[in-house]
Amino acid sequence: MGLSYFENVGYFLRNCNGKTLRYDQACLQIVTNEQISFWSQYEECEDCILLKTADFNQTGDVVIETFSPLRYVVQNEQGRSCNGTYAFGEFGQYSLNLTNGWPEECQPRMTAEPDAAFLPILTAIVVLLSMATLWYIVKGIGKRVVAGRFYARYFAREDNELGSETRVLTTEASVPRSPTRSRLRSLDIFRGFSIALMIFVNAGGGGYGIFKHSVWNGLTVADVVFPWFAFAMGEALVLSLHARLRTSLPRLSAFGQVARRSLFLSLIGICLSSVDVSWSDVRLPGVLQRLAAMYLIVGALECAFMRTSQNMTPGRSLFRDITAGWQQWLATLLLVAIQMCITLTVAAPGCPRGYAGPGGLHRTASGDFTLQNCTGGIAGYIDRLILGTSHLYKGGRYRDVYHTKLPYDPEGILGVLSGVLVVQAGAHATRIMLAYNHARARIMRWVFWSIVFGVSGGALCMFTKDGGPIPVNKPLWSVSYCLVTSSMAFFIQAALYFLVDLKNKWGGRPLYYAGQNALFLYIGSELLKRNFPLHWHIAAPTHSQLLATHAAAMLMWLAVGVALYKKRIFIAL
C-alpha cells in the first residue's frame, strides 16, 4: 500500500450524480451506449444471490458502500455479461467502460483516489499517546527537580484512595509475606476502559467498521466491550460477596442483595428502552437486562457455594482456584450445555435443525430460499414466541445486508445461558486472586486460562470467520464468542495487574476514575447520547467529523467520572 493511500484526496470529489457521498461510500460510473442491468452483492452477505442495483441505457453513476468488497455482474439485453469483485475505497471515483467490448471479467478503473479513511483515527491515537508521554515526562521531571511536600504529594501515586469494594489480598511476587489490604486498581481500570470504549462505540465509533458490530459472524472491537464489562462485573461480584460473607452475613441475605440489584438493573434497562417509544413497542431485552440476568445467576451460585478464605484448601495446591469453585463451574457448564443442545438440535418451525444464521438472503446463492424467516434460528424463534416481535430490537446491520424481515434481538433469552460463562470466567479470575497470594501464581493462571479459553473458542470456529460447528457470533452470544472474549479479558487482566498493581508503572487515570462509577456513566451516556453537546447533526459526515463528535462525547463522560471521584461520589445500586 503506497503512501498516497493516506492522502486526503477525496475531499473535493464527494459528488456522485448529484448526490453528496457520505463516509464509507464511493462513486462508480458505468460508461455504456446500450441498455444494461447492474447486479451486485456485498461479500459480507455470505452465500447470497446478486440483486439488481440499477438499469442504464446511457452513462450513469451508482453509489457503492465500501464496508465490504462488492461482487457484481453487468448484463445487456442480448445476454452478454461480465463480472468482477472489487474493493472500493471511501470517496473514491471509479469508471467501468463497456463501450469497448465485453470481457468475461471487467474491472473498474480508478479516476480519483479514495480518501485515507483511517488517517483521522491514526492521528487521534498519535496525539493521545503523545499527550500521555508528555505528561509522564513532566511528571518524572517534577519528581526529581521540584522540591517540596506539595509537589511530592501531587505527583505521588494515590495508593489509599476510597472507592469501590475491589480490595484483595496482595503480596510481592518474590518474597512471601503476610497478606495486606491494598487497592486492586487493575480491576477498576479494566472496568473504566470497558465503559469508555462502550460509550465511544455506542456513540457511533467515528463511523468506522471496526467500531460497529459484526454483520453476523465475526468479531470487531464493538463486539468485545460488552463481554469485557460482564467479565469485570463477575470479578467485582466475587470480591463483594467474599467480603460480606467473611463478616458472617447470612447467605440468604447476600442473595437478597444480589436479587435486588438485578431487579434494579432490569428496571433501569427497560426505562432506557422506553424513551420516545410506546409501551406496546418497548424493547424488553437489552444490555442492562442481560447483565442483570447473568448477575443474578452467577450471584446465586456464589451465594450458595462460595468458600471464604477460612474454608479454602490450605497448602500449595496447584488447583486451589478450581477446587474453590468447582460447583459453580459445574452449574455454569450445565447451562452452557443446555444452550448448545437447544441451538444445535432444536429446529424452529419451517427451519432446518441447527440453523443459526441471519435468514433473509442467506444461502440463496446455493438455491436454498427457505431461510427467509429463520433469522437467529431457534434463539430468534424463542424470543419472538415469548416476548413478541414488537418488543425486540428492530435494528442490526444484518437487516440491511441480508434483507431480513423478522427482528432478532442480540440480548435475547437463550444467550443468557452462554453469557453466564463470561461472568463466571470473571468470577474465576477473582477466585485466583483470593486463592493465591503470590503475583506470579496469579498471572500464570490468568494467562493459562486465557490460552485455554482462546484455543477452545478457536477450535469451535476452526479459527475462521464462518467455519466450524459454532462460529464466533455476537448476536447469538455463541459459546465460541464467549470463550474468545473471555480469553481476551483474562489476558488484559493479567497485563493490567502486572503493570499497575505489581510494577506500579501506570496509575490508570482517568480510566481508574471512570471505573468507580461505570454503571452511572453508561446510563447517563445512553440517556443523553442524542443531545448537545454530546451529539450534533452533520449533514454529510466524514470519519474525521464523526470521530471528533464521538470522541468528545467519550471524553466528556470521562471528565464526569473524574469529577465524581474528586468529590468522593460513588453511585451504586
C-alpha positions as CSV (number, residue, x, y, z in Angstrom):
1,M,0.0,0.0,0.0
2,G,1.6,3.3,-1.1
3,L,1.9,6.4,0.9
4,S,-0.6,8.1,-1.5
5,Y,-3.3,6.0,0.2
6,F,-3.0,8.1,3.3
7,E,-3.5,11.4,1.4
8,N,-6.9,13.1,1.8
9,V,-7.6,13.3,-1.9
10,G,-11.3,12.6,-2.0
11,Y,-12.5,15.6,0.0
12,F,-13.3,17.7,-3.1
13,L,-14.7,14.8,-5.1
14,R,-17.7,13.8,-2.9
15,N,-20.3,14.2,-5.6
16,C,-21.9,11.2,-7.4
17,N,-24.6,12.1,-9.9
18,G,-25.8,15.0,-7.9
19,K,-25.6,13.1,-4.6
20,T,-23.1,14.0,-1.9
21,L,-21.2,11.0,-0.7
22,R,-21.1,10.2,2.9
23,Y,-18.4,8.3,4.7
24,D,-17.8,4.7,3.5
25,Q,-19.3,5.4,0.1
26,A,-17.7,5.6,-3.4
27,C,-19.0,6.5,-6.8
28,L,-18.9,4.1,-9.8
29,Q,-19.6,5.5,-13.3
30,I,-21.0,3.0,-15.8
31,V,-20.0,4.1,-19.3
32,T,-22.4,2.5,-21.9
33,N,-24.4,3.2,-25.0
34,E,-26.9,0.4,-24.7
35,Q,-29.5,-0.9,-22.3
36,I,-27.7,-2.8,-19.4
37,S,-28.5,-4.1,-15.9
38,F,-26.1,-3.8,-13.0
39,W,-26.4,-6.7,-10.4
40,S,-24.4,-6.7,-7.2
41,Q,-24.0,-8.1,-3.8
42,Y,-21.5,-7.5,-1.0
43,E,-19.2,-10.3,0.0
44,E,-20.2,-9.7,3.7
45,C,-23.6,-11.3,2.7
46,E,-22.5,-14.9,2.8
47,D,-23.8,-17.2,0.0
48,C,-26.3,-14.6,-1.1
49,I,-27.7,-14.1,-4.6
50,L,-26.9,-10.9,-6.6
51,L,-29.7,-8.2,-6.6
52,K,-30.4,-5.8,-9.4
53,T,-28.9,-2.5,-8.4
54,A,-29.7,-0.2,-11.4
55,D,-30.6,-0.1,-15.1
56,F,-28.7,2.1,-17.6
57,N,-29.3,3.0,-21.2
58,Q,-26.5,5.6,-21.2
59,T,-23.6,6.6,-19.0
60,G,-24.7,6.9,-15.4
61,D,-23.4,6.7,-11.8
62,V,-24.2,4.4,-8.9
63,V,-23.3,4.9,-5.2
64,I,-21.3,2.0,-3.7
65,E,-20.9,1.2,0.0
66,T,-17.3,0.5,0.8
67,F,-17.6,-1.6,4.1
68,S,-17.2,-4.8,2.1
69,P,-15.8,-5.9,-1.4
70,L,-18.6,-5.9,-4.0
71,R,-19.4,-8.8,-6.3
72,Y,-21.2,-7.6,-9.5
73,V,-22.4,-8.7,-12.9
74,V,-23.2,-6.3,-15.8
75,Q,-25.6,-7.8,-18.4
76,N,-27.2,-6.4,-21.6
77,E,-30.4,-7.3,-23.3
78,Q,-28.7,-9.8,-25.6
79,G,-27.5,-11.8,-22.7
80,R,-23.8,-10.8,-22.8
81,S,-22.3,-10.2,-19.4
82,C,-19.2,-9.5,-17.5
83,N,-18.5,-9.9,-13.8
84,G,-16.0,-9.0,-11.2
85,T,-15.2,-8.4,-7.5
86,Y,-13.7,-5.1,-6.3
87,A,-12.9,-3.4,-3.0
88,F,-13.9,0.2,-3.4
89,G,-12.4,2.9,-1.3
90,E,-14.1,5.7,0.6
91,F,-14.9,8.8,-1.6
92,G,-13.1,7.1,-4.5
93,Q,-14.2,7.7,-8.1
94,Y,-14.3,4.7,-10.4
95,S,-15.3,4.1,-14.0
96,L,-16.4,0.9,-15.8
97,N,-16.3,1.3,-19.6
98,L,-18.4,-1.2,-21.5
99,T,-18.2,0.5,-24.9
100,N,-15.0,-1.2,-25.9
101,G,-16.2,-4.8,-25.7
102,W,-17.4,-7.3,-23.1
103,P,-14.6,-9.2,-21.5
104,E,-15.5,-12.1,-19.2
105,E,-14.1,-10.2,-16.2
106,C,-14.5,-6.4,-16.1
107,Q,-12.6,-4.3,-13.5
108,P,-13.3,-0.6,-12.9
109,R,-10.7,2.0,-13.4
110,M,-9.9,4.4,-10.6
111,T,-10.3,8.0,-11.8
112,A,-9.8,9.7,-8.4
113,E,-8.0,8.1,-5.5
114,P,-10.1,7.3,-2.3
115,D,-9.7,9.1,1.0
116,A,-7.3,7.9,3.7
117,A,-10.2,6.7,5.8
118,F,-8.1,5.6,8.8
119,L,-6.0,8.7,8.8
120,P,-8.2,10.6,11.4
121,I,-8.2,7.8,13.9
122,L,-4.4,7.2,13.5
123,T,-3.9,10.9,14.1
124,A,-6.0,10.8,17.2
125,I,-4.1,7.8,18.6
126,V,-0.8,9.5,17.9
127,V,-2.0,12.7,19.6
128,L,-3.3,10.9,22.7
129,L,-0.1,8.8,23.0
130,S,2.0,12.0,22.6
131,M,0.0,13.8,25.3
132,A,0.3,10.8,27.7
133,T,4.0,10.6,27.0
134,L,4.5,14.3,27.6
135,W,2.5,14.1,30.9
136,Y,4.7,11.3,32.2
137,I,7.9,13.2,31.2
138,V,6.7,16.3,33.0
139,K,5.7,14.1,35.9
140,G,9.1,12.5,36.0
141,I,10.9,15.8,35.9
142,G,8.7,17.1,38.6
143,K,9.6,14.2,40.9
144,R,13.3,14.8,40.5
145,V,13.6,18.5,40.2
146,V,10.8,20.2,42.1
147,A,11.2,20.2,45.9
148,G,8.5,20.4,48.5
149,R,5.9,18.3,50.0
150,F,3.1,19.8,47.9
151,Y,4.7,18.5,44.7
152,A,5.6,15.2,46.2
153,R,2.0,14.7,47.2
154,Y,0.7,15.9,43.8
155,F,2.8,13.5,41.8
156,A,2.7,10.6,44.2
157,R,0.7,7.5,43.4
158,E,-2.7,7.6,45.2
159,D,-2.4,4.3,47.0
160,N,-5.0,4.8,49.7
161,E,-8.0,6.2,47.7
162,L,-11.5,5.5,48.8
163,G,-13.9,4.0,46.4
164,S,-15.3,0.7,45.2
165,E,-15.2,-2.6,47.1
166,T,-12.5,-4.0,44.8
167,R,-10.0,-5.0,47.6
168,V,-8.0,-8.2,47.6
169,L,-5.0,-9.8,49.3
170,T,-1.7,-9.0,47.6
171,T,1.9,-9.6,48.2
172,E,5.2,-9.1,46.3
173,A,6.0,-11.7,43.7
174,S,9.3,-12.8,45.1
175,V,9.1,-12.6,48.9
176,P,6.3,-14.4,50.7
177,R,4.7,-12.3,53.5
178,S,1.5,-11.9,55.3
179,P,-1.1,-10.6,53.0
180,T,-2.1,-6.9,53.4
181,R,-5.0,-4.9,52.2
182,S,-4.4,-2.7,49.2
183,R,-6.3,-1.3,46.2
184,L,-6.8,-3.6,43.2
185,R,-6.6,-0.7,40.7
186,S,-6.3,-3.0,37.7
187,L,-9.9,-4.1,38.1
188,D,-11.2,-0.6,38.2
189,I,-9.0,0.4,35.3
190,F,-10.3,-2.6,33.3
191,R,-13.9,-1.6,34.1
192,G,-13.2,2.0,33.2
193,F,-11.6,1.0,29.9
194,S,-14.5,-1.1,29.0
195,I,-17.1,1.6,29.8
196,A,-15.1,4.3,28.0
197,L,-14.9,2.0,24.9
198,M,-18.6,1.2,25.2
199,I,-19.6,4.8,25.3
200,F,-17.4,5.6,22.2
201,V,-18.9,2.6,20.4
202,N,-22.5,3.4,21.3
203,A,-22.0,7.0,20.2
204,G,-21.0,5.7,16.7
205,G,-17.3,4.9,16.9
206,G,-16.4,7.5,14.3
207,G,-18.3,5.6,11.7
208,Y,-15.5,3.0,11.4
209,G,-16.5,-0.6,10.7
210,I,-14.1,-1.9,13.4
211,F,-16.2,0.0,16.0
212,K,-19.5,-1.4,14.6
213,H,-20.9,-4.7,15.5
214,S,-20.3,-7.6,13.0
215,V,-23.0,-8.1,10.4
216,W,-23.4,-11.7,11.8
217,N,-20.4,-13.9,12.3
218,G,-17.0,-12.4,13.2
219,L,-15.5,-10.1,15.8
220,T,-14.9,-6.4,16.0
221,V,-14.0,-4.0,18.7
222,A,-17.6,-3.2,19.3
223,D,-18.3,-6.9,19.8
224,V,-15.9,-7.3,22.8
225,V,-16.8,-4.4,25.0
226,F,-20.0,-5.9,26.4
227,P,-18.5,-9.3,27.5
228,W,-15.4,-7.5,28.9
229,F,-17.7,-5.4,31.1
230,A,-19.6,-8.6,32.1
231,F,-16.2,-10.2,32.9
232,A,-15.3,-7.3,35.2
233,M,-18.8,-7.5,36.7
234,G,-18.1,-11.1,37.6
235,E,-14.8,-10.1,39.2
236,A,-16.4,-7.4,41.3
237,L,-19.3,-9.7,42.3
238,V,-17.0,-12.3,43.9
239,L,-14.9,-9.6,45.7
240,S,-18.0,-8.0,47.1
241,L,-19.7,-11.3,48.2
242,H,-16.4,-12.6,49.6
243,A,-16.1,-9.5,51.8
244,R,-19.7,-9.7,53.0
245,L,-19.7,-13.5,53.7
246,R,-16.5,-13.2,55.7
247,T,-18.4,-10.8,58.1
248,S,-20.8,-13.7,58.8
249,L,-23.6,-12.2,56.6
250,P,-26.2,-14.9,56.0
251,R,-26.0,-16.3,52.5
252,L,-29.7,-15.8,52.1
253,S,-29.3,-12.1,52.9
254,A,-26.4,-11.9,50.5
255,F,-28.6,-13.4,47.8
256,G,-31.4,-10.9,48.6
257,Q,-28.9,-8.1,47.9
258,V,-27.9,-9.7,44.6
259,A,-31.6,-10.1,43.6
260,R,-32.4,-6.5,44.5
261,R,-29.5,-5.2,42.4
262,S,-30.5,-7.4,39.4
263,L,-34.1,-6.1,39.7
264,F,-33.0,-2.5,39.7
265,L,-30.7,-3.2,36.7
266,S,-33.5,-4.7,34.7
267,L,-35.9,-1.8,35.5
268,I,-33.3,0.8,34.5
269,G,-32.7,-1.1,31.3
270,I,-36.4,-1.2,30.4
271,C,-36.7,2.5,31.2
272,L,-33.8,3.3,28.9
273,S,-35.5,1.3,26.2
274,S,-38.8,3.1,26.6
275,V,-37.6,6.6,25.8
276,D,-39.8,8.0,22.9
277,V,-41.4,4.6,22.4
278,S,-44.9,3.5,23.2
279,W,-45.3,0.7,25.7
280,S,-46.7,-1.6,23.1
281,D,-43.3,-1.4,21.3
282,V,-40.9,-1.0,24.1
283,R,-37.8,-3.3,23.9
284,L,-37.8,-5.8,26.7
285,P,-34.4,-7.3,26.3
286,G,-31.3,-5.0,26.5
287,V,-27.8,-4.6,27.7
288,L,-28.7,-3.9,31.4
289,Q,-31.4,-6.6,31.3
290,R,-28.8,-9.2,30.1
291,L,-26.3,-8.0,32.7
292,A,-29.0,-8.3,35.4
293,A,-29.9,-11.9,34.4
294,M,-26.3,-13.1,34.2
295,Y,-25.5,-11.3,37.5
296,L,-28.5,-13.0,39.2
297,I,-27.5,-16.5,38.1
298,V,-23.8,-16.2,38.9
299,G,-24.6,-14.3,42.2
300,A,-27.0,-17.1,43.2
301,L,-24.3,-19.7,42.5
302,E,-21.7,-17.8,44.5
303,C,-24.1,-17.2,47.4
304,A,-24.7,-21.0,47.5
305,F,-21.2,-22.4,47.0
306,M,-18.6,-19.7,47.7
307,R,-15.9,-20.6,50.1
308,T,-14.5,-17.9,52.3
309,S,-10.7,-17.8,52.8
310,Q,-11.0,-19.7,56.1
311,N,-12.6,-22.7,54.2
312,M,-10.2,-22.7,51.2
313,T,-8.0,-25.7,50.7
314,P,-4.7,-25.0,52.6
315,G,-1.3,-25.7,51.3
316,R,0.3,-25.2,47.9
317,S,-2.4,-26.9,45.8
318,L,-2.0,-26.3,42.1
319,F,-5.7,-26.5,41.7
320,R,-6.9,-24.4,44.7
321,D,-8.7,-22.0,42.4
322,I,-10.6,-24.9,40.8
323,T,-11.5,-26.7,44.0
324,A,-12.7,-23.4,45.4
325,G,-15.3,-23.1,42.6
326,W,-15.9,-26.4,41.1
327,Q,-19.6,-26.4,42.0
328,Q,-20.1,-23.0,40.3
329,W,-18.3,-24.3,37.2
330,L,-20.3,-27.4,37.1
331,A,-23.6,-25.4,37.1
332,T,-22.2,-23.0,34.5
333,L,-21.1,-25.8,32.2
334,L,-24.6,-27.3,32.6
335,L,-26.2,-24.1,31.5
336,V,-23.8,-23.8,28.5
337,A,-24.6,-27.4,27.5
338,I,-28.3,-26.7,27.6
339,Q,-27.8,-23.6,25.3
340,M,-25.7,-25.6,22.9
341,C,-28.1,-28.6,22.8
342,I,-31.1,-26.3,22.1
343,T,-29.2,-24.3,19.5
344,L,-27.8,-27.3,17.6
345,T,-30.6,-29.9,18.0
346,V,-33.9,-28.0,18.1
347,A,-35.4,-26.7,14.9
348,A,-37.5,-23.6,14.7
349,P,-40.8,-24.1,12.7
350,G,-40.0,-24.1,9.0
351,C,-36.2,-24.0,9.5
352,P,-33.6,-26.8,9.4
353,R,-32.3,-28.2,12.7
354,G,-29.2,-26.5,14.0
355,Y,-29.6,-23.4,11.8
356,A,-28.3,-20.3,13.5
357,G,-27.8,-17.9,10.6
358,P,-29.3,-14.5,9.7
359,G,-32.0,-15.8,7.4
360,G,-33.1,-13.5,4.6
361,L,-30.9,-14.0,1.6
362,H,-28.5,-16.3,3.4
363,R,-27.7,-19.4,1.3
364,T,-29.9,-18.2,-1.6
365,A,-26.8,-18.4,-3.9
366,S,-26.8,-22.2,-3.3
367,G,-30.5,-22.4,-4.2
368,D,-32.0,-22.5,-0.7
369,F,-34.8,-20.0,-0.5
370,T,-36.4,-21.5,2.6
371,L,-34.5,-19.5,5.3
372,Q,-36.2,-16.1,4.8
373,N,-38.0,-16.3,8.2
374,C,-35.3,-18.2,10.1
375,T,-33.3,-15.3,11.5
376,G,-31.4,-16.4,14.6
377,G,-32.7,-20.0,14.3
378,I,-34.3,-21.4,17.4
379,A,-33.0,-18.5,19.6
380,G,-34.8,-15.9,17.5
381,Y,-38.0,-18.1,17.5
382,I,-38.0,-18.4,21.3
383,D,-37.7,-14.6,21.7
384,R,-40.5,-13.9,19.2
385,L,-42.7,-16.5,20.8
386,I,-42.2,-15.4,24.4
387,L,-41.6,-11.7,24.1
388,G,-43.3,-10.9,20.9
389,T,-41.8,-9.3,17.8
390,S,-42.9,-5.8,18.8
391,H,-40.7,-6.0,21.9
392,L,-37.5,-6.9,20.2
393,Y,-34.6,-4.9,18.8
394,K,-35.5,-3.5,15.4
395,G,-32.0,-2.6,14.2
396,G,-28.9,-4.5,13.3
397,R,-26.6,-4.4,10.3
398,Y,-27.7,-7.9,9.2
399,R,-31.1,-6.5,8.3
400,D,-29.6,-4.2,5.6
401,V,-27.1,-6.8,4.3
402,Y,-29.3,-9.9,4.3
403,H,-32.6,-8.2,3.7
404,T,-34.3,-10.0,6.6
405,K,-37.9,-9.4,7.5
406,L,-38.1,-10.7,11.1
407,P,-36.5,-8.9,14.0
408,Y,-33.8,-10.5,16.1
409,D,-32.6,-9.3,19.5
410,P,-28.9,-9.8,20.3
411,E,-29.7,-9.7,24.0
412,G,-32.4,-12.4,23.8
413,I,-33.3,-15.1,26.2
414,L,-31.2,-18.1,25.1
415,G,-28.0,-16.0,25.0
416,V,-28.2,-15.5,28.8
417,L,-27.2,-19.2,29.3
418,S,-24.0,-18.9,27.3
419,G,-23.3,-15.4,28.7
420,V,-23.1,-16.8,32.2
421,L,-19.8,-18.3,31.0
422,V,-18.3,-14.9,30.7
423,V,-19.4,-13.7,34.1
424,Q,-18.2,-17.0,35.6
425,A,-14.9,-16.5,34.0
426,G,-14.6,-13.1,35.7
427,A,-15.6,-14.7,38.9
428,H,-12.9,-17.3,38.5
429,A,-10.3,-14.6,37.9
430,T,-11.1,-13.2,41.3
431,R,-11.0,-16.7,42.9
432,I,-7.5,-16.9,41.6
433,M,-6.6,-13.7,43.4
434,L,-8.2,-14.9,46.6
435,A,-6.6,-18.4,46.4
436,Y,-3.1,-17.3,45.7
437,N,-1.1,-14.6,47.4
438,H,1.9,-14.5,45.0
439,A,1.7,-12.3,42.0
440,R,3.5,-14.9,39.8
441,A,0.9,-17.6,40.6
442,R,-1.9,-15.2,39.8
443,I,-0.5,-14.0,36.5
444,M,0.5,-17.5,35.3
445,R,-3.0,-18.8,36.0
446,W,-4.7,-15.9,34.2
447,V,-2.5,-16.4,31.2
448,F,-3.1,-20.2,31.4
449,W,-6.9,-19.7,31.4
450,S,-6.6,-17.1,28.6
451,I,-4.9,-19.8,26.4
452,V,-7.4,-22.5,27.4
453,F,-10.4,-20.3,26.6
454,G,-8.8,-18.9,23.4
455,V,-7.9,-22.3,22.0
456,S,-11.2,-23.8,22.9
457,G,-13.1,-20.9,21.2
458,G,-10.9,-21.1,18.2
459,A,-11.4,-24.8,17.8
460,L,-15.2,-24.4,17.8
461,C,-15.0,-22.0,14.9
462,M,-12.0,-23.7,13.3
463,F,-10.1,-20.4,13.6
464,T,-12.2,-18.9,10.8
465,K,-15.0,-16.4,10.5
466,D,-17.7,-18.6,9.2
467,G,-16.3,-22.1,9.8
468,G,-16.6,-24.8,12.4
469,P,-19.6,-26.1,14.2
470,I,-20.0,-22.9,16.3
471,P,-18.8,-19.7,14.6
472,V,-17.9,-16.6,16.7
473,N,-21.2,-14.8,16.8
474,K,-22.1,-11.8,18.9
475,P,-25.9,-11.6,18.1
476,L,-26.3,-15.2,19.3
477,W,-23.7,-15.0,22.0
478,S,-22.3,-18.3,20.8
479,V,-20.2,-20.4,23.0
480,S,-17.1,-19.7,20.9
481,Y,-17.8,-16.0,21.1
482,C,-18.0,-16.2,24.9
483,L,-14.8,-18.2,25.1
484,V,-12.8,-15.9,22.8
485,T,-13.9,-12.7,24.6
486,S,-13.2,-14.2,28.0
487,S,-9.8,-15.3,26.8
488,M,-9.0,-11.6,25.9
489,A,-10.3,-10.4,29.2
490,F,-8.1,-12.9,31.2
491,F,-5.1,-11.7,29.3
492,I,-5.9,-8.0,29.8
493,Q,-6.5,-8.6,33.5
494,A,-3.1,-10.2,33.7
495,A,-1.4,-7.4,31.8
496,L,-3.0,-4.7,33.9
497,Y,-2.3,-6.4,37.1
498,F,1.4,-6.7,36.1
499,L,1.7,-3.1,35.1
500,V,-0.5,-1.4,37.7
501,D,-0.7,-3.5,40.9
502,L,2.7,-5.3,40.7
503,K,5.1,-2.9,39.0
504,N,3.3,0.4,39.7
505,K,4.2,1.6,36.1
506,W,0.8,3.2,35.4
507,G,-1.8,4.8,37.6
508,G,-4.6,4.2,35.0
509,R,-6.1,7.7,35.3
510,P,-8.7,8.7,34.1
511,L,-9.9,5.2,33.4
512,Y,-9.5,4.3,37.0
513,Y,-11.8,7.1,38.0
514,A,-14.4,6.1,35.4
515,G,-14.3,2.5,36.7
516,Q,-15.5,3.8,40.1
517,N,-18.9,4.9,38.6
518,A,-19.0,2.8,35.5
519,L,-22.7,1.9,35.7
520,F,-23.7,5.6,36.2
521,L,-21.6,6.7,33.3
522,Y,-23.2,4.1,31.0
523,I,-26.7,5.0,32.0
524,G,-26.0,8.7,31.6
525,S,-24.4,8.3,28.2
526,E,-27.4,6.3,27.0
527,L,-29.9,8.9,28.2
528,L,-28.1,11.9,26.7
529,K,-26.3,10.5,23.7
530,R,-28.6,12.3,21.3
531,N,-28.3,15.7,23.0
532,F,-26.0,18.6,22.5
533,P,-23.1,18.9,23.3
534,L,-22.7,15.1,23.3
535,H,-24.2,14.9,19.8
536,W,-24.9,17.2,16.9
537,H,-26.2,16.7,13.4
538,I,-23.8,16.5,10.5
539,A,-25.5,16.7,7.0
540,A,-22.8,14.7,5.0
541,P,-20.5,13.3,7.7
542,T,-16.9,12.2,7.2
543,H,-14.9,10.0,9.6
544,S,-12.9,12.9,10.9
545,Q,-16.1,14.8,11.8
546,L,-17.8,11.8,13.4
547,L,-14.6,10.8,15.3
548,A,-14.4,14.3,16.8
549,T,-18.0,14.1,17.8
550,H,-17.9,10.7,19.3
551,A,-14.5,11.0,21.0
552,A,-15.7,14.3,22.5
553,A,-18.7,12.5,24.0
554,M,-16.5,9.8,25.5
555,L,-14.0,12.4,26.9
556,M,-16.9,14.4,28.4
557,W,-18.1,11.4,30.3
558,L,-14.6,10.5,31.4
559,A,-14.5,14.1,32.8
560,V,-17.7,13.4,34.7
561,G,-16.1,10.3,36.1
562,V,-13.1,12.3,37.3
563,A,-15.3,15.0,38.8
564,L,-17.4,12.4,40.7
565,Y,-14.3,10.7,42.0
566,K,-12.7,14.0,43.2
567,K,-16.0,14.8,45.0
568,R,-15.9,11.3,46.5
569,I,-19.2,10.5,45.0
570,F,-19.7,6.8,44.2
571,I,-23.0,5.8,42.8
572,A,-24.0,2.1,43.1
573,L,-27.2,0.1,43.3
